[in-house]
């Protein structure tokens, strides 16, 4: 994780605003939705860097009440 950066992810869970900071090498919308679902307790975080876990998609996250996911690089 030499090239890791800090990202801020904001989302709503059943109407309540949530926000957290995560360190990652890269971020895009799909990753942000997955990490928001992990923060909400829906997604799974792999135990080891090599462990492959199935990413939570936007439609699946929305079924659990996660909406309005946005992300930005921390300054």
LUMGU-323998 format. One record per residue (C-alpha): x, y, z; residue number from 1; chain. Coordinates in Angstrom, 1 decimal. Last residue first. Example, Ala and Ser with C-alpha at 12.3 -4.5 7.8 and 13.67 -1.06 7.14 Angstrom:
2
13.7	-1.1	7.1	2	A
12.3	-4.5	7.8	1	A
END
This chain:
75
-7.1	16.8	1.5	75	A
-9.1	13.6	1.6	74	A
-10.0	12.2	-1.8	73	A
-13.7	12.2	-2.5	72	A
-16.6	9.8	-2.3	71	A
-20.3	9.8	-2.7	70	A
-22.9	7.2	-1.8	69	A
-26.5	8.6	-2.0	68	A
-28.3	5.5	-0.7	67	A
-27.9	2.4	1.5	66	A
-31.2	1.0	2.7	65	A
-30.4	-2.7	2.4	64	A
-32.0	-3.1	-1.0	63	A
-29.9	-0.1	-2.1	62	A
-26.7	-2.1	-1.3	61	A
-27.8	-4.9	-3.6	60	A
-28.5	-2.5	-6.4	59	A
-25.1	-0.7	-5.9	58	A
-23.1	-3.9	-5.9	57	A
-21.5	-5.5	-2.9	56	A
-18.1	-6.9	-3.9	55	A
-17.5	-10.7	-3.6	54	A
-14.5	-11.4	-1.4	53	A
-11.1	-12.5	-2.6	52	A
-8.6	-13.2	0.1	51	A
-5.1	-12.0	-0.9	50	A
-5.1	-8.9	1.3	49	A
-6.1	-11.1	4.3	48	A
-9.2	-11.2	6.4	47	A
-11.5	-10.0	3.6	46	A
-14.1	-7.4	4.5	45	A
-17.7	-8.5	4.0	44	A
-20.6	-6.2	3.0	43	A
-23.8	-5.5	4.9	42	A
-22.6	-4.0	8.2	41	A
-23.1	-0.3	7.3	40	A
-19.4	0.2	7.0	39	A
-19.1	-2.8	4.7	38	A
-22.0	-1.4	2.6	37	A
-20.2	1.9	2.3	36	A
-17.0	0.1	1.3	35	A
-18.9	-1.7	-1.6	34	A
-20.6	1.5	-2.8	33	A
-17.2	3.3	-2.7	32	A
-15.5	0.5	-4.6	31	A
-18.2	0.6	-7.4	30	A
-17.9	4.4	-7.6	29	A
-14.2	4.5	-7.9	28	A
-11.3	4.5	-5.5	27	A
-7.6	3.5	-5.8	26	A
-4.7	2.6	-3.5	25	A
-7.0	2.6	-0.4	24	A
-7.1	4.2	3.0	23	A
-10.6	4.8	4.3	22	A
-12.4	7.7	6.0	21	A
-15.9	7.5	7.2	20	A
-19.3	9.2	6.8	19	A
-22.9	8.4	7.7	18	A
-26.1	10.5	7.1	17	A
-29.3	8.9	8.4	16	A
-32.1	8.3	5.8	15	A
-32.2	4.5	6.1	14	A
-28.4	4.5	5.7	13	A
-27.1	7.6	3.8	12	A
-23.7	7.8	2.4	11	A
-20.4	9.7	2.6	10	A
-17.0	8.2	1.8	9	A
-13.8	10.1	2.5	8	A
-10.7	8.8	0.8	7	A
-7.1	8.6	2.1	6	A
-4.4	7.6	-0.3	5	A
-2.4	4.4	-0.8	4	A
0.6	4.4	-3.2	3	A
2.8	2.4	-0.8	2	A
0.0	0.0	0.0	1	A
END
